[in-house]
Amino acid sequence: MSVLSRQAIGRRRTLRLLLSAGSAAMVSACGGSDASGSMETTSSTTTTTNTTTTSTTGTTSESCIADPTETNGPYPADGSNSVNGSVVNALDDNGIVRADIRSSFGTASGTAAGIYMQLTITVVNVNSGCAPLAGYAVYLWHCTRDGQYSLYDIPGENYLRGVGVTDANGQVTFISIFPGCYAGRYPHIHFEVYPSLARATTYANRVLTSQLAMPTAACTAIYATSGYASSRSNFSSTTTANDNVFGDNTAAQIAAMTPALTGDITNGFTGSVTVGLAI
C-alpha cells in the first residue's frame, strides 16, 4: 500500500494538565449515549448491518505482573518516525485527548466503521502491591476493521487514536471499534504509557510501550460478520504463539495482555485489562 503525505492537523496549544476523577463519569455518559443506538459504527460508504447475536468472553487479565515492552510498530504517530520526510506526531495535536476515538478530529472528519468496543485500562504499580497509578497518560491506537492505520495507510484521517488520563483508581476508558486482523500479525491494540499528560507529547517521554492481544473467542465471532470479511482469512492462519510480537511471551504475560471482553455482535463489547508498571 502506498503512503501519502500526512494531512496537516492543528497543533495542540494547551495541555489539559488538570483532570479529575469526574472524567470517568464523562466517559460513562459517553458510553451510555452510544449504547442507545446501533453498536456498529458505519462510515459514509458502508451500510453493512450485523444481526447475528453472539456472546464471547476473553481471557481474564486481572493479574499484577509487569507488562513486557513491545514494539510500537510502523504506524505509531508518536513522533518517532516520518512519512515523506514529515514527522508524524498525533500526540502534539489539539483534540488527541478524548475517550471516544472512533471519529477523526481537527480538520479531518471521518468515522471508522466497525463493532462497538468499550475498553477500560487500569494502570498499576507492580512494585507497590498493585497500587493504582493516578495521573498517568495512556496513548492508544489500532487499525481499522480492514487492517489499515490512520495517518499512514489513510493519511487524511486520524481516527482510532487517543490519549486518556488515569483517575484515582488508575483507570482510563476508551470507546472504539474492534480492530481487524491483517496479514502477518495476531489481532492487537498498541498503547504507550506516559508519567503525565504534560509529558505525553512525544515518544521520548514514554515509560512503557506495549500491545494488547485480542481474545480469540471475540475475534472468531466478530470476523465472521460481513464487515470484517477481510480479517477472516488472516486470522485463520495466526495465533499468539506464532505471532512475531507475542510469540516470545510467557503464558502469564499473554493472559495479562489479553482484555476480558463481554458482549455480542448486536450490542457491542465491553472489556477491561490491567497494565502493570514496575515503578
C-alpha positions as CSV (number, residue, x, y, z in Angstrom):
1,M,0.0,0.0,0.0
2,S,1.4,3.5,-0.9
3,V,1.8,6.0,1.8
4,L,0.7,9.5,1.1
5,S,1.7,12.7,2.8
6,R,0.1,13.5,6.1
7,Q,-2.8,16.0,6.2
8,A,-1.9,18.9,8.3
9,I,-3.6,19.0,11.6
10,G,-3.7,21.9,14.1
11,R,-1.1,21.6,16.9
12,R,-2.3,21.3,20.4
13,R,-1.8,24.7,22.0
14,T,-3.0,24.0,25.5
15,L,-2.2,20.9,27.5
16,R,-5.0,19.8,29.8
17,L,-3.0,19.5,32.9
18,L,-5.8,19.2,35.4
19,L,-8.1,16.2,35.1
20,S,-10.3,14.9,38.0
21,A,-12.0,11.6,38.8
22,G,-15.1,13.2,37.3
23,S,-13.6,12.5,33.9
24,A,-14.6,8.8,34.4
25,A,-18.2,9.9,34.8
26,M,-18.0,11.7,31.4
27,V,-16.7,8.5,29.8
28,S,-19.6,6.5,31.2
29,A,-22.0,9.1,30.0
30,C,-20.5,8.9,26.5
31,G,-20.8,5.2,26.5
32,G,-24.4,5.4,27.6
33,S,-25.2,7.7,24.8
34,D,-23.7,5.3,22.2
35,A,-25.5,2.3,23.7
36,S,-28.8,3.9,22.8
37,G,-28.1,3.5,19.1
38,S,-26.6,0.9,16.8
39,M,-23.5,-0.8,18.2
40,E,-21.9,-1.0,14.8
41,T,-20.3,2.3,13.6
42,T,-20.6,2.8,9.8
43,S,-18.7,5.1,7.6
44,S,-20.3,7.1,4.8
45,T,-19.6,4.4,2.3
46,T,-20.5,1.4,4.4
47,T,-24.1,0.1,5.0
48,T,-23.4,-3.3,6.4
49,T,-25.5,-4.2,9.5
50,N,-24.9,-7.3,11.6
51,T,-27.9,-9.1,13.0
52,T,-26.4,-12.2,14.5
53,T,-26.1,-12.1,18.3
54,T,-23.0,-13.8,19.8
55,S,-21.6,-13.8,23.3
56,T,-17.9,-14.1,24.0
57,T,-15.6,-13.6,26.9
58,G,-11.9,-13.1,26.6
59,T,-9.1,-14.2,29.0
60,T,-9.3,-12.7,32.5
61,S,-6.4,-10.4,32.9
62,E,-6.7,-9.1,36.4
63,S,-3.2,-10.2,37.3
64,C,-0.5,-7.9,38.7
65,I,2.6,-8.5,36.6
66,A,4.7,-6.1,34.7
67,D,3.7,-5.8,31.1
68,P,6.6,-6.6,28.7
69,T,7.9,-3.9,26.4
70,E,6.8,-4.5,22.8
71,T,7.4,-2.6,19.5
72,N,5.3,0.4,18.7
73,G,5.2,-0.8,15.1
74,P,5.5,1.2,11.9
75,Y,2.4,3.3,12.5
76,P,2.7,4.9,15.9
77,A,2.2,8.6,15.1
78,D,4.1,9.4,18.3
79,G,6.9,11.5,16.8
80,S,9.3,8.5,16.3
81,N,9.0,8.2,12.5
82,S,8.2,10.2,9.4
83,V,6.1,10.0,6.2
84,N,7.5,11.6,3.1
85,G,10.0,13.5,5.2
86,S,7.5,14.9,7.7
87,V,7.4,13.7,11.3
88,V,4.1,12.1,12.3
89,N,3.1,13.0,15.8
90,A,-0.6,12.9,16.7
91,L,0.3,13.4,20.4
92,D,1.0,17.1,19.7
93,D,-2.3,17.7,18.0
94,N,-5.2,19.6,19.6
95,G,-8.0,17.1,20.1
96,I,-6.0,13.9,20.8
97,V,-7.1,13.8,24.4
98,R,-10.5,12.1,24.2
99,A,-12.4,9.0,25.3
100,D,-14.2,8.2,22.0
101,I,-11.6,7.6,19.3
102,R,-13.9,6.3,16.6
103,S,-14.0,9.6,14.7
104,S,-11.2,11.8,13.4
105,F,-10.6,15.2,15.0
106,G,-9.3,18.6,13.9
107,T,-9.6,19.2,10.2
108,A,-10.4,15.5,9.5
109,S,-14.0,14.3,9.7
110,G,-14.2,10.6,9.0
111,T,-15.5,7.9,11.3
112,A,-14.1,4.3,11.4
113,A,-16.7,1.6,10.8
114,G,-16.8,-1.5,13.0
115,I,-18.3,-3.3,16.0
116,Y,-18.5,-1.1,19.1
117,M,-16.0,-1.8,21.9
118,Q,-15.5,0.0,25.2
119,L,-12.2,-0.8,27.0
120,T,-11.2,0.2,30.5
121,I,-7.4,0.1,31.2
122,T,-6.2,0.0,34.8
123,V,-2.6,1.1,35.3
124,V,-1.0,-0.3,38.5
125,N,2.5,-0.3,40.1
126,V,3.6,-4.0,40.5
127,N,6.3,-2.9,42.9
128,S,3.8,-1.4,45.3
129,G,1.2,-4.2,45.8
130,C,-0.7,-3.4,42.5
131,A,-1.4,0.1,43.8
132,P,-3.3,2.2,41.1
133,L,-1.3,4.9,39.3
134,A,-3.3,8.1,39.0
135,G,-2.5,10.9,36.6
136,Y,-0.7,8.7,34.0
137,A,-1.5,9.3,30.4
138,V,-2.3,6.4,28.1
139,Y,-2.0,6.7,24.3
140,L,-3.9,4.0,22.5
141,W,-4.1,3.3,18.8
142,H,-5.1,0.4,16.5
143,C,-6.0,-0.4,12.9
144,T,-9.4,-0.3,11.2
145,R,-11.6,-3.3,10.6
146,D,-9.8,-3.6,7.2
147,G,-6.3,-3.6,8.9
148,Q,-5.3,0.0,8.0
149,Y,-3.9,2.7,10.1
150,S,-4.9,6.4,10.1
151,L,-2.2,9.0,9.2
152,Y,-0.3,6.3,7.3
153,D,-2.4,4.0,5.2
154,I,-5.2,6.6,5.5
155,P,-3.3,9.9,5.6
156,G,-6.4,12.1,5.6
157,E,-7.8,10.7,8.8
158,N,-6.6,10.4,12.4
159,Y,-9.3,8.2,14.0
160,L,-8.6,5.2,16.2
161,R,-6.0,7.2,18.2
162,G,-6.5,8.9,21.5
163,V,-5.0,9.8,24.9
164,G,-6.7,9.5,28.2
165,V,-5.5,10.1,31.8
166,T,-6.0,7.6,34.6
167,D,-8.2,8.6,37.5
168,A,-7.8,8.0,41.2
169,N,-8.4,4.3,40.6
170,G,-5.7,4.2,37.9
171,Q,-8.4,3.7,35.3
172,V,-9.0,5.2,31.9
173,T,-11.7,4.2,29.4
174,F,-11.7,4.4,25.6
175,I,-14.6,3.8,23.2
176,S,-13.6,2.4,19.8
177,I,-14.3,-0.4,17.4
178,F,-12.9,-3.9,17.5
179,P,-9.7,-3.9,15.4
180,G,-9.3,-6.0,12.3
181,C,-6.6,-8.6,11.5
182,Y,-4.1,-8.0,8.8
183,A,-1.6,-10.5,7.3
184,G,1.4,-11.3,9.5
185,R,0.0,-10.2,12.8
186,Y,-2.3,-11.5,15.5
187,P,-5.1,-9.0,16.3
188,H,-3.8,-6.4,18.6
189,I,-4.0,-2.9,20.1
190,H,-1.0,-0.6,20.6
191,F,-0.5,1.6,23.6
192,E,2.1,3.8,25.3
193,V,2.1,5.0,28.9
194,Y,3.4,8.4,30.0
195,P,4.0,9.7,33.5
196,S,1.7,12.6,33.0
197,L,-0.4,14.3,30.3
198,A,2.1,17.2,30.2
199,R,4.8,14.7,29.1
200,A,2.6,12.8,26.6
201,T,3.7,14.9,23.6
202,T,6.5,12.7,22.2
203,Y,7.6,9.1,22.3
204,A,10.8,10.0,24.1
205,N,8.9,10.5,27.4
206,R,7.0,7.2,27.4
207,V,7.6,4.8,30.4
208,L,6.1,1.7,28.6
209,T,5.3,0.7,25.1
210,S,3.3,-2.5,24.7
211,Q,0.4,-4.2,23.0
212,L,-2.9,-5.9,23.9
213,A,-3.8,-9.3,22.3
214,M,-7.5,-9.6,21.4
215,P,-9.4,-12.5,22.8
216,T,-9.6,-15.4,20.4
217,A,-13.3,-16.1,21.0
218,A,-14.2,-12.4,20.3
219,C,-12.1,-12.5,17.1
220,T,-13.8,-15.6,15.8
221,A,-17.3,-14.2,16.4
222,I,-16.6,-10.7,15.0
223,Y,-14.6,-11.8,12.0
224,A,-17.5,-14.0,10.9
225,T,-19.5,-10.9,10.2
226,S,-19.6,-9.3,6.7
227,G,-18.0,-6.1,7.8
228,Y,-14.8,-7.9,8.9
229,A,-14.6,-10.2,5.9
230,S,-11.0,-9.2,5.1
231,S,-9.9,-10.2,8.6
232,R,-11.3,-13.7,8.4
233,S,-8.6,-15.5,6.3
234,N,-5.8,-13.6,8.0
235,F,-7.0,-14.6,11.5
236,S,-7.3,-18.3,10.5
237,S,-3.5,-18.5,10.0
238,T,-2.3,-16.7,13.1
239,T,-2.1,-17.4,16.8
240,T,-0.3,-15.6,19.7
241,A,2.2,-18.5,19.6
242,N,3.3,-17.9,16.0
243,D,3.0,-14.1,16.1
244,N,6.2,-12.1,15.7
245,V,5.4,-9.9,18.7
246,F,3.5,-12.1,21.2
247,G,5.3,-15.3,20.3
248,D,8.1,-14.9,22.8
249,N,5.9,-14.1,25.8
250,T,5.1,-16.4,28.6
251,A,1.6,-17.8,29.2
252,A,1.2,-15.5,32.2
253,Q,2.2,-12.4,30.1
254,I,-0.3,-13.3,27.3
255,A,-3.1,-13.7,29.9
256,A,-2.3,-10.3,31.4
257,M,-2.1,-8.7,27.9
258,T,-5.5,-10.1,26.8
259,P,-8.5,-7.9,27.7
260,A,-11.5,-9.7,29.3
261,L,-14.5,-8.9,27.0
262,T,-18.2,-9.5,27.3
263,G,-20.9,-8.7,24.9
264,D,-22.3,-9.7,21.5
265,I,-22.3,-8.6,17.8
266,T,-25.6,-6.7,18.1
267,N,-24.9,-4.7,21.3
268,G,-21.1,-4.4,21.1
269,F,-18.4,-5.4,23.6
270,T,-17.2,-4.1,27.0
271,G,-13.9,-5.1,28.5
272,S,-11.1,-4.4,30.9
273,V,-7.4,-5.1,31.2
274,T,-4.7,-4.3,33.8
275,V,-1.4,-2.8,32.7
276,G,1.4,-3.3,35.2
277,L,4.4,-0.9,35.5
278,A,7.4,-1.6,37.7
279,I,7.8,1.9,39.2
